[in-house]
Amino acid sequence: MAVMDTETVPAPPAGPTARLRAMLGRLLGGTHEASVTKRLAGTVFFIRVVSAAMAYLSQILLARWMGGSDYGVYVYVWTWVLLLGSMMDFGISASAQKIIPECRASGDTALLRGFLSGSRWMTLVVSAIVSALLAGIIKVLSPWLDPNSIVPLYIGCITLPAFVVANAQDGIARSHDWMRLGLMPQFIVRQSLIIGFTAGAFALGFDLGATAAMLASAAAVWIAMIGQMIVLNRRLRRHVEPGPKAYNFRGWLAVSLPILLVESFYLLLSYTDVLVLQQFRSSEEVGVYFAVVKTLALVSFIHYAMSATTAHRFAEYNALGDKARLSAYVAHAIKWTFWPSLAATIVLLALGKPLLWLFGPQFVVGYDIMFIAAIGLVARSAIGPVERLLNMLGHQMICALAYALAFVANLVLCILLVPKFGGHGAAAATSIALVFETVLLFWIVRKRLGLHVLAFGK
């Protein structure tokens, strides 16, 4: 009599639902670090997409409630807050993802405690001093400024310290994998408060001018920052035991300032095409180009999400001397930047015309510009967040040089191409500059770190 084999081979999943579950399991599987990174990057991406939709809605509402002149003043002042606020933390928001993992790896808890509190006090005090100086400059220049913009500009100065501290807290939270705590106060809570405050003022019949809108924005920034601080301090007390604090302000700035240089050149690279286009072409053409850029922003969010979730792990593995783990994690980060970016680009190009039509029928003329602009974004995604890798491993200056060269190339090409080709020239100039930047960063990482950082090849 034959003996039946008690070990059975599991049957393959049956049915579309089971097959989909199995496919997702393979897709989202991998090492613990890889799984965590995918989950956190998905969270960051979702927050950025939701915040972009909320920002778009708020701009529509404010434009309708305020009128063209006051809305123009508000956008002007708020743009200055965004630009200055992004740079006035001295790069602490990015360097936190290098300093905190290194303190953990070395076991220097005193220095860790000092950074968690001292970095925020430093950014608050310095940004308050700079804001006071800016208010003095506004006072001196007031005879030459638009009278309607003077009070909103003063309110913008009051807003800056809270904006800067919020950026520093974002970096600290991300270094602990607390992505929602780092990003939601700035991108969701703050935007919701701005909409709520301005809608309330409008419903109560108040004159919703630029001053009232800036007051609402300032209140939203301060409330979101203080709420974030309370929750962050509570969490930190559970993760870092109390004790003495050590401060190394000079060391922190030595790490942060080169990173700030990188971030500054990145901002310049991001705004060059629009700023040059404004000088040579009509406002209507600038609007069409801006709509194209906003439509393709979804691709940039993927890169941002991976950068936000991987930087502190690059620093951690490097501090531990685990080069094999670092190399495998870098390869994973690049793959999960490039392939989703490529897929998102294909989808956006396929749906480009109806997406642009949402801005207005006249914006559809910019559809072919999308294909030119997409080249640079896809090329840049092919090497993933390697600028974060260089920053976290102490190569900030060479990374800043690469961004500076890309910015200069973009500026020169825009000046050459925009007068003749308009938005098409601006898109071509930016794509060429991004390809140039990608080649530079690939070569730098290959020479400095010996890593292959393309999403394909060996």
C-alpha positions as CSV (number, residue, x, y, z in Angstrom):
1,M,0.0,0.0,0.0
2,A,1.5,3.3,-1.0
3,V,2.3,5.8,1.6
4,M,0.9,9.3,1.0
5,D,3.4,12.2,1.2
6,T,2.3,14.4,4.0
7,E,4.3,17.4,2.7
8,T,2.1,19.2,0.2
9,V,3.2,21.8,-2.2
10,P,1.2,25.1,-1.8
11,A,-1.0,25.8,-4.8
12,P,-0.4,29.0,-6.7
13,P,-2.8,31.8,-5.8
14,A,-6.1,31.5,-7.5
15,G,-8.3,34.3,-8.6
16,P,-7.4,37.9,-9.6
17,T,-7.5,39.2,-6.0
18,A,-5.1,36.6,-4.7
19,R,-2.8,37.2,-7.7
20,L,-2.8,40.9,-7.1
21,R,-2.0,40.4,-3.4
22,A,0.9,38.1,-4.3
23,M,2.2,40.6,-6.8
24,L,2.0,43.4,-4.3
25,G,3.8,41.2,-1.8
26,R,6.7,40.7,-4.2
27,L,6.8,44.4,-5.1
28,L,6.8,45.7,-1.6
29,G,8.9,43.0,-0.1
30,G,12.7,42.9,0.3
31,T,14.8,43.9,3.3
32,H,13.3,45.6,6.3
33,E,15.0,48.9,5.4
34,A,13.7,48.6,1.8
35,S,10.1,48.0,3.0
36,V,10.2,50.8,5.5
37,T,11.6,53.2,2.8
38,K,8.9,52.3,0.3
39,R,6.2,52.9,3.0
40,L,7.7,56.2,4.2
41,A,8.3,57.4,0.6
42,G,4.7,56.6,-0.2
43,T,3.6,58.6,2.8
44,V,5.7,61.6,1.8
45,F,4.5,61.4,-1.8
46,F,0.8,61.3,-0.7
47,I,1.3,64.3,1.6
48,R,3.0,66.3,-1.2
49,V,0.2,65.5,-3.7
50,V,-2.5,66.4,-1.2
51,S,-0.7,69.6,-0.2
52,A,-0.3,70.6,-3.9
53,A,-4.0,70.1,-4.5
54,M,-4.8,72.2,-1.3
55,A,-2.4,74.9,-2.4
56,Y,-3.9,75.1,-5.8
57,L,-7.4,75.4,-4.3
58,S,-6.3,78.0,-1.8
59,Q,-4.8,80.1,-4.6
60,I,-8.0,80.0,-6.6
61,L,-10.1,81.0,-3.5
62,L,-7.8,83.8,-2.5
63,A,-7.7,85.2,-6.0
64,R,-11.5,85.2,-6.1
65,W,-12.0,86.7,-2.6
66,M,-9.2,89.3,-2.7
67,G,-9.2,90.7,-6.2
68,G,-6.3,91.0,-8.6
69,S,-4.3,93.8,-7.0
70,D,-4.3,92.5,-3.4
71,Y,-3.8,89.0,-4.5
72,G,-0.7,90.1,-6.5
73,V,0.7,91.8,-3.4
74,Y,0.0,88.7,-1.3
75,V,1.7,86.3,-3.8
76,Y,4.7,88.7,-4.0
77,V,5.2,88.8,-0.2
78,W,4.4,85.1,0.4
79,T,6.9,84.1,-2.3
80,W,9.6,86.0,-0.4
81,V,8.6,84.2,2.8
82,L,9.0,80.9,1.0
83,L,12.3,81.7,-0.6
84,L,14.0,83.3,2.4
85,G,12.5,80.9,4.9
86,S,13.9,77.9,2.9
87,M,17.4,79.3,3.3
88,M,17.5,81.0,6.7
89,D,17.8,77.7,8.6
90,F,21.5,77.5,7.4
91,G,20.8,74.0,6.0
92,I,20.0,72.6,9.4
93,S,16.8,70.9,8.1
94,A,19.0,68.8,5.7
95,S,22.1,68.4,7.9
96,A,20.0,67.0,10.8
97,Q,19.7,63.9,8.7
98,K,23.5,63.6,8.8
99,I,24.3,64.8,12.3
100,I,21.6,62.8,14.2
101,P,22.5,59.4,12.8
102,E,26.2,60.1,13.4
103,C,25.6,61.0,17.0
104,R,23.6,57.8,17.5
105,A,26.3,55.7,15.8
106,S,29.0,57.2,18.0
107,G,26.9,56.9,21.1
108,D,27.4,60.6,21.9
109,T,24.0,61.2,23.6
110,A,25.0,64.5,25.1
111,L,25.8,66.0,21.7
112,L,22.6,64.5,20.3
113,R,20.5,66.1,23.1
114,G,22.4,69.4,22.4
115,F,21.6,69.3,18.7
116,L,17.9,68.5,19.2
117,S,17.4,71.6,21.3
118,G,20.3,73.9,20.3
119,S,19.7,73.7,16.6
120,R,16.2,75.0,17.0
121,W,17.2,77.7,19.4
122,M,20.0,78.8,17.0
123,T,17.7,79.0,14.0
124,L,15.0,80.8,16.0
125,V,17.4,83.5,17.4
126,V,19.3,84.0,14.1
127,S,16.1,84.2,12.0
128,A,14.6,86.6,14.4
129,I,17.6,88.9,14.1
130,V,17.6,88.6,10.3
131,S,13.9,89.3,10.2
132,A,14.4,92.5,12.3
133,L,17.1,93.6,9.9
134,L,14.8,93.0,7.0
135,A,12.1,95.0,8.7
136,G,14.6,97.8,9.0
137,I,15.4,97.6,5.3
138,I,11.7,97.8,4.5
139,K,11.4,100.9,6.6
140,V,14.3,102.5,4.8
141,L,13.0,101.6,1.3
142,S,9.3,102.4,2.1
143,P,9.3,105.6,0.0
144,W,10.1,103.5,-3.1
145,L,7.8,100.6,-2.3
146,D,4.2,100.1,-3.2
147,P,2.3,101.5,-0.2
148,N,-0.1,98.5,-0.2
149,S,2.8,96.1,0.2
150,I,4.6,97.7,3.2
151,V,2.4,96.3,6.0
152,P,2.2,92.8,4.4
153,L,6.0,92.8,4.1
154,Y,6.3,93.6,7.8
155,I,4.0,90.7,8.6
156,G,6.1,88.5,6.4
157,C,9.1,89.4,8.6
158,I,7.1,88.3,11.7
159,T,6.3,85.0,9.9
160,L,9.9,84.1,9.0
161,P,11.2,82.8,12.4
162,A,8.3,80.3,12.8
163,F,8.8,79.2,9.2
164,V,12.5,78.6,9.7
165,V,12.0,76.7,13.0
166,A,9.4,74.5,11.3
167,N,11.9,73.6,8.7
168,A,14.5,72.6,11.3
169,Q,11.9,70.5,13.1
170,D,11.0,68.8,9.8
171,G,14.6,67.7,9.5
172,I,14.7,66.3,13.0
173,A,11.4,64.4,12.6
174,R,12.5,62.9,9.3
175,S,15.7,61.7,10.9
176,H,13.5,59.6,13.2
177,D,11.3,58.3,10.4
178,W,8.4,60.5,11.7
179,M,7.5,61.7,8.2
180,R,3.9,62.7,9.0
181,L,5.1,64.8,12.0
182,G,7.8,66.4,9.8
183,L,5.7,67.2,6.8
184,M,2.0,67.4,7.7
185,P,2.3,70.6,9.9
186,Q,3.9,72.5,7.0
187,F,2.1,71.0,4.0
188,I,-1.3,70.1,5.4
189,V,-2.1,71.8,8.7
190,R,-0.6,75.1,7.7
191,Q,-2.5,75.2,4.4
192,S,-5.7,74.1,6.0
193,L,-5.4,76.9,8.6
194,I,-4.8,79.5,5.9
195,I,-7.9,78.4,4.0
196,G,-9.9,78.3,7.2
197,F,-8.8,81.7,8.5
198,T,-9.3,83.5,5.2
199,A,-12.7,81.7,4.6
200,G,-13.8,82.7,8.0
201,A,-12.8,86.4,7.5
202,F,-14.6,86.4,4.1
203,A,-17.7,84.8,5.6
204,L,-17.8,87.4,8.4
205,G,-17.7,90.2,5.9
206,F,-14.2,91.5,6.6
207,D,-12.2,93.2,3.9
208,L,-9.9,90.4,2.7
209,G,-7.0,92.3,1.4
210,A,-3.3,91.5,1.3
211,T,-2.8,92.5,4.9
212,A,-5.6,90.3,6.2
213,A,-4.4,87.4,4.1
214,M,-0.8,87.7,5.4
215,L,-2.1,87.9,9.0
216,A,-4.0,84.7,8.4
217,S,-0.9,83.1,6.9
218,A,1.4,84.3,9.7
219,A,-1.0,82.9,12.3
220,A,-1.2,79.6,10.4
221,V,2.6,79.3,10.3
222,W,3.1,80.0,14.0
223,I,0.2,77.7,15.2
224,A,1.4,74.8,13.0
225,M,5.0,75.3,14.2
226,I,4.1,75.4,17.9
227,G,1.8,72.4,17.6
228,Q,4.6,70.5,15.8
229,M,7.1,71.5,18.5
230,I,4.8,70.2,21.3
231,V,4.4,66.8,19.7
232,L,8.0,66.6,18.6
233,N,9.3,67.3,22.1
234,R,6.9,64.7,23.6
235,R,8.2,62.1,21.2
236,L,11.8,63.0,21.7
237,R,11.5,62.6,25.5
238,R,10.4,59.0,24.9
239,H,13.3,58.2,22.6
240,V,16.2,60.2,24.1
241,E,16.9,59.8,27.9
242,P,17.3,63.0,29.8
243,G,20.8,64.2,30.7
244,P,23.6,66.7,30.0
245,K,23.8,68.5,26.7
246,A,26.8,69.3,24.6
247,Y,26.8,72.0,21.9
248,N,28.9,72.2,18.8
249,F,27.6,75.1,16.9
250,R,30.7,75.5,14.8
251,G,30.6,71.9,13.8
252,W,27.0,72.0,13.0
253,L,27.5,75.0,10.7
254,A,30.5,73.4,9.1
255,V,28.2,70.6,8.0
256,S,25.1,72.7,7.3
257,L,26.5,75.7,5.3
258,P,27.8,73.6,2.3
259,I,24.4,71.8,2.2
260,L,22.7,75.2,2.3
261,L,24.8,76.2,-0.7
262,V,23.5,73.0,-2.5
263,E,19.9,73.8,-1.6
264,S,20.3,77.5,-2.8
265,F,21.7,76.5,-6.2
266,Y,18.9,74.0,-6.5
267,L,16.3,76.7,-5.8
268,L,18.0,78.9,-8.4
269,L,18.0,76.1,-10.9
270,S,14.3,75.5,-10.2
271,Y,13.3,79.2,-10.8
272,T,15.6,80.2,-13.6
273,D,13.5,79.2,-16.5
274,V,10.4,81.0,-15.3
275,L,12.3,84.2,-14.3
276,V,14.1,84.4,-17.6
277,L,10.8,83.7,-19.5
278,Q,9.2,86.6,-17.7
279,Q,11.8,89.0,-19.1
280,F,11.4,88.1,-22.7
281,R,7.9,86.8,-23.2
282,S,4.3,87.8,-22.5
283,S,2.5,87.0,-19.2
284,E,0.2,84.6,-21.1
285,E,3.1,82.5,-22.4
286,V,4.6,82.5,-18.9
287,G,1.3,81.3,-17.6
288,V,1.1,78.4,-20.1
289,Y,4.7,77.4,-19.2
290,F,3.9,77.6,-15.5
291,A,0.9,75.3,-16.0
292,V,3.2,72.8,-17.8
293,V,5.7,72.9,-14.9
294,K,2.9,72.4,-12.3
295,T,1.5,69.5,-14.2
296,L,4.8,67.7,-14.3
297,A,5.4,68.4,-10.6
298,L,4.1,65.0,-9.8
299,V,7.4,63.5,-11.1
300,S,9.4,65.8,-8.9
301,F,7.4,64.7,-5.9
302,I,8.7,61.1,-6.3
303,H,12.3,62.3,-6.2
304,Y,11.5,64.5,-3.2
305,A,9.8,61.6,-1.4
306,M,12.8,59.3,-1.8
307,S,15.3,62.1,-0.8
308,A,13.3,62.8,2.3
309,T,13.2,59.2,3.4
310,T,16.7,58.0,2.5
311,A,19.2,60.7,3.5
312,H,19.5,59.8,7.2
313,R,20.0,56.1,6.4
314,F,22.8,57.0,4.0
315,A,24.5,58.8,7.0
316,E,23.7,56.0,9.4
317,Y,25.2,53.2,7.3
318,N,28.2,55.3,6.5
319,A,28.8,56.1,10.2
320,L,28.6,52.4,11.0
321,G,31.1,51.6,8.2
322,D,28.7,49.2,6.6
323,K,29.6,49.8,3.0
324,A,27.8,46.8,1.6
325,R,24.6,47.8,3.2
326,L,25.0,51.4,2.0
327,S,25.7,50.3,-1.6
328,A,22.6,48.0,-1.6
329,Y,20.4,50.7,-0.1
330,V,21.6,53.3,-2.6
331,A,20.8,50.9,-5.5
332,H,17.3,50.4,-4.0
333,A,16.7,54.1,-3.6
334,I,17.7,54.8,-7.2
335,K,15.5,52.0,-8.6
336,W,12.5,53.3,-6.6
337,T,13.1,56.8,-7.8
338,F,13.6,56.1,-11.5
339,W,10.9,53.5,-12.4
340,P,8.0,55.2,-10.6
341,S,9.2,58.6,-12.1
342,L,9.3,57.0,-15.6
343,A,5.8,55.5,-15.2
344,A,4.4,58.8,-13.8
345,T,5.9,60.7,-16.8
346,I,4.3,58.4,-19.3
347,V,0.9,58.8,-17.6
348,L,1.2,62.6,-17.4
349,L,2.2,62.8,-21.1
350,A,-0.7,60.6,-22.1
351,L,-3.1,62.7,-20.1
352,G,-1.3,66.0,-20.8
353,K,-4.0,67.7,-22.9
354,P,-6.9,67.2,-20.6
355,L,-4.8,68.1,-17.6
356,L,-3.7,71.4,-19.2
357,W,-7.3,72.0,-20.2
358,L,-8.2,72.2,-16.5
359,F,-6.2,75.4,-16.3
360,G,-8.2,76.7,-19.3
361,P,-8.6,75.9,-23.0
362,Q,-5.8,78.3,-24.0
363,F,-3.3,76.3,-21.9
364,V,-3.5,73.2,-24.2
365,V,-1.0,74.9,-26.6
366,G,1.7,74.0,-24.1
367,Y,1.2,70.3,-24.5
368,D,4.3,69.8,-26.7
369,I,6.4,71.7,-24.2
370,M,5.7,68.9,-21.7
371,F,7.6,66.4,-23.8
372,I,10.7,68.6,-23.8
373,A,10.5,69.3,-20.1
374,A,10.0,65.7,-19.3
375,I,13.4,64.7,-20.7
376,G,15.3,66.5,-18.0
377,L,13.1,65.1,-15.2
378,V,13.4,61.5,-16.3
379,A,17.2,61.9,-16.8
380,R,17.6,63.3,-13.3
381,S,15.5,60.5,-11.8
382,A,17.9,57.9,-13.4
383,I,20.5,58.5,-10.6
384,G,18.0,58.9,-7.7
385,P,18.7,61.0,-4.7
386,V,22.5,61.0,-5.1
387,E,22.9,64.6,-4.1
388,R,21.6,63.6,-0.6
389,L,24.1,60.7,-0.7
390,L,27.0,63.1,-1.3
391,N,25.8,65.6,1.3
392,M,25.4,62.9,4.0
393,L,28.9,61.4,3.2
394,G,30.7,64.7,3.5
395,H,31.0,65.7,-0.2
396,Q,28.8,68.8,0.1
397,M,31.2,71.2,-1.6
398,I,31.7,69.1,-4.8
399,C,27.9,68.6,-4.9
400,A,27.4,72.4,-4.6
401,L,29.8,72.9,-7.4
402,A,27.9,70.5,-9.6
403,Y,24.6,72.4,-8.9
404,A,26.3,75.7,-9.5
405,L,27.6,74.6,-12.9
406,A,24.2,73.3,-13.8
407,F,22.6,76.6,-12.8
408,V,25.1,78.6,-14.9
409,A,24.4,76.3,-17.8
410,N,20.7,76.7,-17.4
411,L,20.9,80.5,-17.1
412,V,23.1,80.8,-20.2
413,L,21.0,78.5,-22.3
414,C,17.7,80.2,-21.2
415,I,19.2,83.6,-22.2
416,L,20.2,82.1,-25.6
417,L,17.0,80.1,-26.3
418,V,14.1,81.9,-24.6
419,P,14.0,85.1,-26.8
420,K,13.6,83.1,-30.0
421,F,11.8,79.9,-28.8
422,G,9.9,81.1,-25.7
423,G,8.5,78.3,-23.5
424,H,10.0,75.6,-25.8
425,G,13.4,77.2,-25.3
426,A,13.0,77.4,-21.6
427,A,12.1,73.8,-21.4
428,A,15.0,72.7,-23.6
429,A,17.5,74.8,-21.6
430,T,16.3,73.3,-18.3
431,S,16.3,69.7,-19.7
432,I,19.8,70.1,-21.0
433,A,21.0,71.6,-17.7
434,L,19.4,68.7,-15.8
435,V,21.1,66.1,-18.1
436,F,24.4,67.9,-17.6
437,E,23.8,67.9,-13.8
438,T,23.0,64.2,-13.9
439,V,26.2,63.4,-15.8
440,L,28.3,65.4,-13.4
441,L,26.7,63.8,-10.3
442,F,27.1,60.3,-11.8
443,W,30.8,61.0,-12.5
444,I,31.4,62.5,-9.0
445,V,29.8,59.5,-7.2
446,R,31.7,57.1,-9.4
447,K,35.1,58.8,-8.7
448,R,34.5,59.7,-5.0
449,L,32.6,56.7,-3.7
450,G,33.2,54.0,-6.4
451,L,29.4,53.4,-6.8
452,H,27.4,52.8,-9.9
453,V,24.3,55.1,-9.5
454,L,22.3,54.5,-12.7
455,A,19.0,52.7,-12.4
456,F,20.1,50.3,-15.1
457,G,23.4,48.7,-16.0
458,K,26.2,47.5,-13.7
